[in-house]
Amino acid sequence: HNLKVTPLVAGWHFSGIVESIAGGVDNLKVGDAVHGHLQYSSKTEQGTLTDYITVPASECAKIPEGINMDVAAAVTTEALTALQAMRDKGGLSKGKSVLIIAAGGGVGTQAVQIAKVLKAGSVHAVCSTKDVSNATKLGADLVIDRTKKDITKALDAASYDVIFDTTGKYSLMKMRYAMKKGGTFVSTIPNITDYPPFSWIVGIATGKHSKSLMVKCNRQDLELVGEWMKAGMTVPIDSVYDIKDIDDARERQESGKKSGRVVIKVADGW
Ligand SMILES: NC(=O)c1ccc[n+]([C@@H]2O[C@H](COP(=O)([O-])OP(=O)(O)OC[C@H]3O[C@@H](n4cnc5c(N)ncnc54)[C@H](OP(=O)(O)O)[C@@H]3O)[C@@H](O)[C@H]2O)c1
């Protein structure tokens, strides 16, 4: 958020009920339950920890029947980030192999499930011991415990078409040994090697690509994710707080103990 704006606004993800609609919008009606996230930009002057927000109809989607409001809010950024990173930046498609780093995190748990839905040939996941069984349950074909193996050295060489680093702590240069020729390293955090002329130089020198993404909320991707949720894609919820307990929510979020998303409800007011 833009910290220069007063009063300070906060919160990116949302689920809520449509209160009113501008002319020309024909896919939504008053009373529909919708979800999405605000665009990550310093120009975004709204926060979702509030009673009302206005969003373009193209940047939210109806919540599928049977999905509750907490889960609907929690899924938005993480699922869209994973989808856009692997499909759009990495070119992940049927039969290709992917390594997902931090499969226990918000983005990582969605990435494992989405890679399976995209019918990747092999989905390998990296996480700490505490998240190994969950990553296996989510469908990873192989789970690598990063506390037991240094992934910058000990993976099989030339194994992956796509490496998705959800942490921003790795790089193409560290992980290129594990990537196939023509493969793509995708990060949630930009790296100098993602931009010309460095991207060209790295591409020529290694035969591999480095990219990063800035997630964009859009109705089509939200609807796709909604379909997958109806079919069983899950979003772990760690805890749900009322807005009046926001300090506790922040403490939980930053505690390192959470397992899943921390949701804050504003429906009952401040
Ligand atoms: N660019 C975008 O559009 C975009 C969109 C969404 C999120 N993000 C960014 O993406 C990052 C991840 O978001 P998130 O919601 O998934 O965070 P999160 O839920 O807090 O998860 C972070 C994960 O990283 C793991 N981790 C920490 N250090 C690691 C290391 N050295 N190697 C491997 N794994 C490590 C943690 O697990 P352990 O430490 O237990 O192993 C944890 O599972 C954040 O920096 C966020 O700001 C960017």
The ligand as an ORCA input file, in Angstrom:
! r2SCAN-3c Opt
* xyz 0 1
  N       4.991    -11.021     -7.119
  C       3.743    -11.278     -6.762
  O       2.803    -10.984     -7.518
  C       3.485    -11.954     -5.447
  C       2.197    -12.418     -5.153
  C       1.994    -13.092     -3.948
  C       3.052    -13.277     -3.060
  N       4.280    -12.761     -3.378
  C       5.427    -12.968     -2.480
  O       5.683    -14.356     -2.477
  C       6.304    -14.714     -1.255
  C       5.643    -15.956     -0.661
  O       4.310    -15.657     -0.310
  P       3.474    -16.703      0.563
  O       2.137    -16.090      0.761
  O       3.554    -18.046     -0.036
  O       4.292    -16.671      1.941
  P       4.158    -17.627      3.216
  O       2.811    -18.253      3.278
  O       4.642    -16.841      4.374
  O       5.188    -18.799      2.917
  C       6.563    -18.602      2.800
  C       7.202    -19.971      2.718
  O       8.590    -19.832      2.416
  C       9.264    -20.904      3.055
  N      10.679    -20.545      3.122
  C      11.249    -19.575      3.872
  N      12.577    -19.538      3.642
  C      12.841    -20.480      2.709
  C      14.016    -20.932      2.061
  N      15.212    -20.364      2.289
  N      13.918    -21.941      1.165
  C      12.735    -22.520      0.903
  N      11.582    -22.165      1.492
  C      11.635    -21.140      2.384
  C       8.549    -21.048      4.373
  O       8.619    -22.363      4.844
  P       9.725    -22.944      5.849
  O      10.593    -21.799      6.310
  O       8.919    -23.591      6.924
  O      10.456    -23.935      4.999
  C       7.096    -20.779      3.981
  O       6.423    -21.990      3.664
  C       6.216    -13.469     -0.357
  O       7.475    -12.818     -0.403
  C       5.163    -12.624     -1.033
  O       5.353    -11.242     -0.783
  C       4.517    -12.117     -4.549
*
